[in-house]
Amino acid sequence: MGQTAGVSAIVWSAAVSLAAWLWLLLLQGWFWRTDVRLPPSRDPDVWPDVCVVVPARDEAAVLPASLPSLLTQDYPGRAEIFLVDDGSTDGTARLARELAERHAGLPLTVGSPGEPPAGWTGKLWAVRHGMTLAGAREPEYLLLTDADIAHAPDSLRRLVAAARTGGFDIVSQMARLRVESLWERLVVPAFVYFFAQLYPFRRIAGPGSRTAAAAGGCVLLRAEAAERARIPDAVRHAVIDDVAVARAVKRSGGRVWLGLADGVDSVRPYPRLADLWRMVSRSAYAQLRHNPALLAGTVAGLAVVYLVPPVAVAAGAVAGNLPCALLGAAAWLVMAGTYVPMLRYYQQPLWLAPLLPVTAFLYLLMTVDSAVQHRRGRGAAWKGRTYARPGAAAEEA
């Protein structure tokens, strides 16, 4: 009797999971599609001035693969780079100057913001310093890009043309992350897949949609929109700064576009599971607004949506319950099918698609660990600098 009741519960859970996947497939902004790339654009008659702001903390290992791609940008207008060295101990500033001398191209200024005051996350404090330096040039656009991001030679030109043509205040591209190690292949495509599920790219560009997000590695921001939205001061507490910036701009009346990148790549390696674990867990609980109820709901949701299908298939096979096995298989099939386009984008083997429940279980554990670390008072971290959450501040202030 108890075994029958258990299988029956799994049958109902599998039915709920299948219903959830059909809803995600058809009604969640086509999140699983990977064809949202830079929109069609035309070159402006006069190319606007652009300042590139690069926050950097202990980035000497990746700068040789990323900074030259900015220094050698093929941009018809005036552009200048401001690299903000946030207390590096590995010679980041010195190396940046050496690379600028070696690769003649866009002018480079290296600045240092000093220790961030209370209430500021380190990366945003560095961004603020860079934006202040850039303000003296009165640029029309700011390109906020991370120190590990390599850009194709025409990246800046294409971003500006897309922003001008579409009238966007933010044009952001989700940089293509590295997928070389076994763990990167298993975890990285799913990271972008889950992000798109939370923030469907097609909805972000909709003027009537409240969905807003950006990808911090590549954000072209109109300077006027940044001033109107009080960026970065208005989001100084944010751990997930790219999403917070996009929300602030959209709330102030700005237009935001986000899509997958062609020619914008992260060169930072994540060879071990521990490296990827830190990348996810440092901000996962912040994404849930440090709310235990949201954490519990997220864990339950991940379990029902991602873990129940394979469990139902196994339970149905063992118990000889065909409806249980079929419902689980159908949900699992839809799940894997929606993951295939992201695997193709990352040029990964399609046999990884049925393993998505395994990856989802890892993300569930990372999210719980993020909450545990927060409860222990370790807060969030950026490049080894840890911050406790201010009690009265919201992540998207």
C-alpha positions in Angstrom: 0.0 0.0 0.0 2.8 2.4 0.9 4.7 1.6 -2.2 1.6 2.2 -4.3 1.0 5.6 -2.6 4.6 6.5 -3.2 4.4 5.8 -6.9 1.1 7.6 -7.2 2.8 10.7 -5.6 5.6 10.5 -8.2 2.9 10.2 -11.0 1.3 13.4 -9.9 4.7 15.1 -9.5 5.6 14.0 -13.0 2.4 15.4 -14.4 3.1 18.7 -12.7 6.7 18.6 -14.1 5.4 18.0 -17.6 2.9 20.8 -17.3 5.7 23.1 -16.1 7.9 22.1 -19.1 5.1 22.7 -21.6 4.5 26.1 -20.1 8.2 26.9 -20.2 8.4 25.7 -23.8 5.6 27.8 -25.1 5.0 30.7 -22.8 8.4 31.7 -21.3 9.5 34.0 -24.0 11.0 31.3 -26.2 13.9 31.4 -23.7 15.4 28.2 -25.2 16.1 29.7 -28.6 19.6 31.0 -29.3 18.9 33.2 -32.3 18.8 36.5 -30.4 21.9 38.2 -31.7 22.8 41.8 -32.4 19.8 43.3 -34.3 20.3 44.7 -37.8 21.9 48.1 -37.9 23.3 50.7 -40.1 26.4 52.8 -39.6 25.8 56.3 -38.2 26.7 59.4 -40.3 29.0 60.5 -37.4 30.4 57.9 -35.0 29.9 59.0 -31.4 32.6 59.2 -28.7 33.0 56.1 -26.6 34.9 55.4 -23.3 35.6 51.8 -22.3 35.6 51.1 -18.6 37.4 48.0 -17.4 37.3 47.1 -13.7 40.3 44.9 -12.9 41.5 43.2 -9.7 44.4 40.7 -9.9 43.8 40.1 -13.7 47.4 39.7 -14.9 46.7 36.1 -15.9 44.0 37.0 -18.4 44.9 40.5 -19.6 47.3 39.4 -22.3 44.4 37.5 -24.0 41.8 40.3 -23.5 43.2 43.8 -23.3 44.9 43.8 -26.8 41.5 43.1 -28.3 40.2 46.4 -26.9 43.4 48.3 -27.7 43.1 47.3 -31.4 39.4 47.9 -31.9 38.5 49.1 -35.4 36.3 52.0 -34.4 35.8 54.9 -36.8 35.1 57.4 -34.0 37.0 58.5 -30.9 37.4 55.9 -28.3 39.5 55.6 -25.1 40.0 52.9 -22.5 40.0 53.4 -18.7 41.3 50.4 -16.8 40.6 50.7 -13.1 43.1 48.7 -11.0 41.2 47.8 -7.8 44.1 47.0 -5.4 45.7 44.3 -7.4 48.8 42.5 -6.0 49.8 40.7 -9.2 51.1 43.7 -11.3 47.8 44.2 -13.2 48.4 47.9 -13.7 52.0 47.6 -14.8 51.1 44.8 -17.3 48.2 46.9 -18.7 50.6 49.8 -19.5 53.1 47.4 -21.1 50.4 45.9 -23.3 49.2 49.4 -24.3 52.8 50.2 -25.4 53.2 46.9 -27.3 49.8 47.2 -29.1 49.6 50.7 -30.5 45.9 51.6 -30.7 43.3 53.2 -28.5 44.7 55.3 -25.7 44.7 53.7 -22.2 44.5 55.3 -18.8 45.1 53.2 -15.7 43.5 54.5 -12.5 43.0 53.3 -8.9 39.9 53.9 -6.9 41.2 53.2 -3.4 39.3 51.2 -0.9 35.5 51.2 -1.4 33.5 53.0 1.2 30.8 51.3 3.3 27.8 50.3 1.2 29.6 49.7 -2.1 30.5 46.4 -3.7 34.1 46.5 -5.0 33.4 46.0 -8.6 30.8 48.9 -8.8 33.2 51.2 -6.9 35.8 50.5 -9.5 33.2 51.1 -12.3 32.2 54.4 -10.6 35.9 55.5 -10.6 36.2 54.6 -14.3 33.0 56.4 -15.2 34.2 59.5 -13.3 37.5 59.5 -15.3 35.6 59.0 -18.5 33.2 61.8 -17.7 35.9 64.3 -18.5 35.8 63.2 -22.1 32.0 63.6 -22.3 31.4 60.5 -24.2 28.0 59.6 -25.7 28.4 55.9 -24.8 30.3 53.9 -22.1 31.3 50.3 -22.8 31.5 48.5 -19.4 33.4 45.3 -20.0 35.2 42.8 -17.7 39.0 42.3 -17.7 38.6 38.7 -18.9 36.5 39.6 -22.0 38.1 39.4 -25.5 36.3 41.4 -28.3 36.4 40.8 -32.0 38.0 43.8 -33.9 34.6 45.2 -34.9 32.9 44.6 -31.6 32.6 48.2 -30.5 31.6 49.3 -34.0 28.7 46.8 -34.1 27.5 47.6 -30.5 27.4 51.3 -31.2 25.6 50.8 -34.6 23.0 48.5 -33.0 22.4 51.0 -30.2 22.1 54.0 -32.5 19.9 52.1 -35.0 17.5 50.6 -32.4 17.4 53.6 -30.1 18.6 51.4 -27.2 20.1 52.9 -24.0 21.8 49.5 -23.2 23.0 47.0 -25.7 24.5 44.0 -23.9 25.9 40.7 -25.1 26.2 37.5 -23.1 29.9 36.7 -23.7 30.6 33.2 -24.8 32.2 31.5 -21.8 35.0 29.0 -22.1 34.0 25.4 -22.5 37.2 23.2 -22.5 37.4 21.2 -19.3 34.9 18.5 -18.5 33.3 20.5 -15.8 33.0 23.6 -18.1 31.2 21.4 -20.7 28.8 20.2 -18.1 28.1 23.4 -16.2 28.7 26.5 -18.4 26.1 26.0 -21.2 23.5 25.3 -18.4 24.5 28.6 -16.7 23.5 30.6 -19.7 20.4 28.4 -20.3 19.2 29.0 -16.7 19.9 32.8 -17.1 17.9 32.9 -20.2 15.1 31.0 -18.5 15.0 33.6 -15.8 15.4 36.6 -18.2 14.1 35.6 -21.6 16.0 37.8 -24.1 13.1 38.5 -26.3 11.1 40.0 -23.4 14.0 42.3 -22.4 13.9 44.3 -25.6 10.1 44.8 -25.4 9.2 48.3 -24.4 6.1 47.2 -22.5 7.9 44.4 -20.6 9.2 44.8 -17.1 11.9 42.1 -17.7 15.3 43.7 -17.6 18.8 42.2 -17.5 22.3 42.7 -18.9 25.5 40.6 -19.0 28.2 42.4 -17.1 31.0 41.3 -19.5 29.7 43.5 -22.3 27.4 46.4 -21.6 27.2 49.4 -23.9 25.5 52.1 -21.9 24.3 55.5 -23.1 26.0 58.1 -20.8 22.8 60.2 -20.7 20.8 57.1 -19.6 23.4 56.3 -16.9 23.1 59.8 -15.5 19.3 59.7 -15.6 19.2 56.3 -13.7 22.0 57.4 -11.3 24.3 54.6 -12.4 26.2 53.2 -10.6 25.3 55.0 -7.3 21.7 53.8 -7.4 22.8 50.2 -7.4 26.0 50.5 -5.3 24.9 47.6 -3.0 24.2 45.2 -5.8 26.0 41.9 -6.1 24.4 41.0 -9.4 25.3 44.4 -10.8 24.6 43.8 -14.5 20.9 42.9 -13.8 20.6 45.8 -11.3 22.0 48.3 -13.8 19.6 47.2 -16.6 16.6 47.4 -14.2 17.5 50.9 -13.1 17.9 52.1 -16.7 14.6 50.5 -17.7 12.8 51.9 -14.7 14.0 55.4 -15.6 12.4 55.0 -19.1 15.4 53.6 -21.0 15.4 50.8 -23.6 17.4 47.7 -23.0 18.6 44.9 -25.4 20.4 41.7 -24.4 21.4 38.8 -26.6 24.0 36.1 -27.1 27.4 37.1 -28.4 29.3 36.6 -31.6 32.8 37.8 -31.2 32.7 38.5 -27.5 34.4 35.7 -25.5 35.4 35.2 -21.9 39.0 33.9 -21.6 38.8 33.1 -17.9 39.2 29.3 -17.3 37.1 27.4 -14.8 38.9 24.0 -15.0 37.6 22.6 -11.7 34.2 22.2 -10.3 35.3 24.3 -7.3 36.0 27.2 -9.6 32.5 27.0 -11.2 31.0 26.4 -7.8 32.4 29.7 -6.5 31.2 31.6 -9.7 27.6 30.5 -9.1 27.4 30.4 -5.3 28.8 33.9 -4.8 25.6 35.5 -6.1 22.9 32.8 -6.2 21.4 33.7 -2.8 21.6 37.4 -3.8 19.5 36.6 -6.8 16.9 35.3 -4.3 17.1 38.6 -2.4 18.5 36.7 0.6 14.9 35.5 1.3 14.6 32.0 2.9 11.1 31.6 1.5 12.4 32.2 -2.0 15.2 29.8 -1.4 12.8 27.1 -0.3 10.6 27.7 -3.3 13.5 27.6 -5.7 14.8 24.4 -4.3 11.3 22.8 -4.5 10.9 24.2 -8.1 14.2 22.8 -9.2 13.4 19.5 -7.8 10.0 19.2 -9.4 11.0 20.6 -12.8 14.4 19.0 -13.2 14.8 16.1 -10.9 11.3 14.5 -10.9 11.3 13.4 -14.6 14.3 11.0 -14.3 13.0 9.8 -10.9 9.6 9.1 -12.4 11.1 7.2 -15.3 13.1 5.0 -12.9 10.2 4.5 -10.5 7.8 3.7 -13.2 10.2 1.1 -14.7 10.8 -0.5 -11.3 7.1 -0.5 -10.3 5.8 -1.4 -13.8 3.7 1.8 -13.8 3.5 2.9 -17.4 1.8 6.3 -16.8 4.5 7.2 -14.4 7.3 6.3 -16.8 5.6 8.0 -19.8 4.9 11.2 -17.9 8.5 11.4 -16.6 9.9 10.5 -20.1 7.8 13.2 -21.8 8.9 15.9 -19.3 12.6 14.8 -19.6 12.3 14.8 -23.4 10.9 18.4 -23.5 13.6 19.5 -21.0 16.4 18.0 -23.1 15.0 19.3 -26.3 15.0 22.9 -25.0 18.6 22.5 -24.0 19.8 21.3 -27.4 20.0 24.8 -29.0 22.3 26.1 -26.2 24.6 23.0 -26.6 24.8 23.7 -30.3 25.6 27.4 -29.6 28.5 26.2 -27.5 29.4 23.5 -30.0 29.0 20.7 -27.4 27.9 17.1 -28.0 24.1 16.6 -27.8 24.4 13.6 -25.5 24.9 16.2 -22.7 21.2 17.3 -23.1 19.7 14.3 -21.1 22.3 15.0 -18.4 20.7 18.4 -17.6 19.0 17.0 -14.4 22.5 16.2 -13.1 23.6 19.8 -13.8 20.5 21.2 -12.3 21.1 19.2 -9.1 24.6 20.7 -8.9 23.1 24.2 -9.3 20.6 23.4 -6.5 23.5 22.5 -4.2 25.3 25.6 -5.2 22.3 27.8 -4.4 21.9 26.2 -1.0 25.6 26.6 -0.3 25.3 30.3 -1.3 22.6 30.7 1.4 24.7 28.8 4.0 27.7 31.0 3.3 25.5 34.1 3.7 24.2 32.8 7.0 27.8 32.3 8.2 28.4 36.0 7.6 30.7 35.6 4.6 28.6 37.7 2.3 29.3 37.9 -1.4 32.7 38.3 -2.9 34.4 39.8 -5.9 38.0 38.7 -6.7 38.8 37.8 -3.1 37.1 40.8 -1.6 34.2 39.8 0.6 31.2 42.1 1.6 28.6 41.6 4.2 25.1 42.6 3.0 24.0 46.0 4.4 20.9 45.3 6.5 18.7 48.1 5.1 19.8 47.9 1.5 18.0 46.0 -1.3 20.0 44.4 -4.1 18.2 46.4 -6.8 18.0 49.7 -4.9 
